[in-house]
């Protein structure tokens, strides 16, 4: 396509301006693979990218959208051919390299994942970075020894994209799942995904002067951080593990060494941005098979057109989006 529609954020005085623009392909950044984008998604980082105080964008103007899936239009790399269905996320996409909220994207071949058999491009974006992060978290917990018989697993930020997908995956794998949320409206939704217990966010974010409390959890998927991570450390069972991927609560927390030296608690850092492409492809293959969330189509995601993306980006930063939002880019 010589020209295409894109959602663009650019500097405007001391702030930023966000709007739909017509772009030409020669404005795209360098990369061996040009993709006709069919779907993207709405992520918390995307919401930050279009805010003046978001502090994630490295240069303007920028097409946001850290996720994209579509069809290869042109390739200078032998691994991909026109017509291949692919997805891409992470690395610099949507923060320093033009992202998925446009009809066309061009990215380095080393960032591109072949669409796994059994997933459509829509389903891939219903998962997106959030689903990938949830799958990485579950895989890390199980690699650290977690099994369903070990006891309950808690998921924080459970009504969000990472949390809801993690609840669905864990419940399908036989775990007893507790879902922590501050949204009373999400209780039924989370129980429908398989949560057997709802824990109020007020409990998991409460401060405490006690270095350790009664052990409750065999494992945790934490998409919140801050005081919630401190709570998890205090309440983890002996040998339990926490897969930590988020900082929506805060980037700082207060704890002691006691969870580590008296209960042998593990904190497993989960990064979705710089994961090597071989590992990224392997996790996506598992998302299409044994780590596929069973409620992917009917409960986890809803779809909006590209024109509605600005409103959704505002809502996700305010914590007003449940589950995943897929953006339909192609007409």
N, C-alpha and C positions, 0 to 999 in steps of 0.2 A: 504494500500500500504506500503510495507516495505521501498521502496525508492521512491522519487518523485522529480520533478524539482521545484526549487525555485529561485526567484530573491533575492539576498542577498547583503546587504551593510555591510561592516566591516571596521575597522580601518586599515589605511595603512600609517604608520609614522605620520606626522602631518595632513594628509588628510584622505579620505575614498576611498574605492574601491567598485564598484558596478558590479555585474555580475551574470550570471546564474550558479547554482550549483546543484549537486545531493545531496539530504539530506536523512537521515533515520528518520523514525517517532519518534525514541527515542530522537531526538534532539529538538522536539517540547516542548513547555512549558506546565505547568499543566493546566488541564481543563477537564470537564466532557463530552464535546461533541466534537467529531472528525468529520470534514466536508470535503467531497470531493468538492473542490472549482470549480465552473463552470465559474464564472465571478467575476472580481474585477473592480476597476475604478481608474482614475487618479485625484488626488486632490492636491490643493496647498500645504497642509501639507505633502503629500507624496513627492512632489518635494523638500521640505525643508529637509525631512528625509534622502535624499541621497546626501546631500551637507555637506561638512565639517563645513560650517558656518551656517547650518540650525537651530541648537540649539533646536531640538525637540526630538531627539533620546536619550534615557536614558542609553542604554547599547548595546554593539556590541558583536557578529554579530547579525543582525536583518533582518527579512523578512519584508519589508515595505508593505503598503497597508492598509489604515484605513477602507476600505470597503471590504466585501466579501459576496457572495451568492452561495449556492450549496445544496448538498444533504448530510444528516447525514449518516455517515458511521458506527459510533459507539457512544453509549450514556450510561453514567452511571447515568443519571438523568431521572426519570420517565416521565418528560414532553416531552421528545423527543425520537423517535424511529428510527432505521435505515430506510432509504428511505424518511424521512421527508424532505421537501424543506424548507430551512431556510435562514436567512441573519443575519449579525452581523456587527456592526460598533460602533465607539466611545469607551468609557472607555480607556483601555490602548492599544487597537489594533493598530498595525503599528507604535507605538512609544516606548513602553516598553514591548509589548507582540507581538510575531510573527503574521504578518498580512496576507492579502489576496492575495498577489502576489506570490502564490505558489499553487501547485496542491492539497495540503492538509493543513488544519488548525485545531488547537485544541484550544478551548476557554472555559471559564467557562459557565455553563448553564445559569447563570443569565445575560449573555450578549447576548443571542440568541433570535431572533425574528422569530416566525413562518411566513413563506411567506404568505402574505395576498391573499385570493382568488381573482383572476382577474389580478394578476401580475405574470409574469415569472421571473426567476432569472436574465435574461438579462435586463428586464425592471426595476427590483429592483436596479440594478447597474447603469442603465441610470439615476436613481434618486440618489441613494447613499446618502452620508453625505450631499452633496450639496442640493439635492432635499428635504431631511429631514429638513435641516436648513431653506430652503425657506418655507416649509409648517409650521414649527414652527413660522416663522416670520409672515406669514399671519394669523395664528391662534391667535397669541399674539395681533396683531393689531385689529382684530375683537373682541377679548375678551375685549380690551380697548375701544370699542365702534365704531370703524371704519365701515362705510357703504358706498356703492357706491355713494349715493346721497351727501355725505359730500364734494366731490371734488376730484381733481386729486391726484394720488399717484405716487411718484417718486421711481424708483429703481436704485441704483448706482451700478457700476461694472456690468452693465446689460448684457454684452456679456459673462460673466463668468458663472460657473455652478450654483451658488446660484442665481445670478441675472437673467439669462435667464429663469430658472424654475419659479422664482417669477413673472416675467413678464407674463409668460404663465398662471399661476394659477390666478393671479389677473384679467387679461383680461377676462378669462373665467367666473369669478364671477361677471362680470359687471362693473369693475372699469375702469375709464379713467387712463391709465398708461403712464407715461413719463419715458423713458429709458435713463439713463446717461451712456455714453461710450466715450472712447477716440479713438475708432477704427472706421474710416470712412467706412471700409469694412463691418461692422456689422449692418449698418442702415437698409438695406433691410431685413436681418435676424430678427432683433428685431421687425420691423413692421409686419413681417409675424407671429410672436408670439402674436401680438395683441397690441404692443405699438402704441399709437396715436401721440406721440411726442418724438423727440430725443433731448436730452440736451447734449451739448458738455462737456466732462470732464473738459475742461479748465474753464468753468463757475462754475462747482460745486466744483472745487478744489482751486479757486481763494481766496486769502486772502482779508480781509476787515477790516477796522477800525470801521465799524458801528456795534453796538451790535444787532440791529434788522433791517431787510429790509422788503420790501413788502411781506406779506404773500402769498404763492403760493400753498402750499401742505397740503392736509388733512392728509397724512401719508407718510411714507417712509420705504423702505427696504434698509438698508445700509450695503453693504458688503465691504466697503472701509475704513471707519474711518478717522482719521487725519483731515486735513483741510476740507474734504468733510462733515464730521459730523458737523463741525463748520458752514459750509454753510447751512446745513439742519436746524440747530437750529435757524439760523437767518431768515430763509424763511418759517418756518412752520406756518400754520394757527393757530388760537386760538384753544386750546384743541387738537392739532394734536399729533400724536405719531410716534416715530422713532423706528423701530425694528433693533437693531444694532448687527451684527454678525461678522464683519470682521475688519482687521487691515492692509490690503494690502497697503493702502495709508500711514499709520503711526500709531503708538500706542499713540501718544500724539496729543492734539488739544487745541486750545485757544478759549475760549468763555466767556460769562458773565452769571450772574444769571437772566438776563432780560427775555430770552425766557421762563424760568420756572415760574417766578413770575408775568410777565405781559401777557404772552400768554398761561400759563398753559400747556406747552409742556411736553410730557412724553418721556423718553428714556427707551426702553424696552430691557434689555440685553438678547441676544439669545445665549444659549450654547447648542451645540449638543453632547458634550463629556460625561457629567455626568448625563444626563437625566435619571431619574429612569425608569426601564424597563417597568413598567406598562404604563407610559406616552409615552414611545418610541413605544410600540406596538399600542397604540391608534392612534398616529399620522400616523403610517404606514397603519393602517386600513383606515384612511382618505385619504392617498395618493393613495389608490386603489379605492376610491369612490369620495367624493365631492371635495377633493383637488387634484385630479389627473390632471396633466397638459395635455391638449388635444393634444399637439404636441410632446408627449413623444417619440413616435416611429419614426416619420419622420423627426424631426428637431432638437431635443435637443441633441441627442447623436450620436456618430459614434463609430465603433468598431475596435480594433487593437488586434493582437496576443500578448501573453506575451513577446515574443522576442523584440517587438517594444516599450515596456514600458519604458526602460531607456531614449530613445529619447523624448518620451512624457513627462516624468518627468522633463526633462530639459526645454522643451518648456513652460510648465505651469508656472514655476517660472519666465520666461521671458515675460509672458503675451501673448503668441502666440497661445493659444488654445481657440477656441470659443465653448461655450456650454460644453457638457460633453463627456468624452472619456471612453468608456467601454473596459475593458481588458478581452479578451477571454483566460481563463486559461486552461480549459479542452480542449483536442485535438478534 
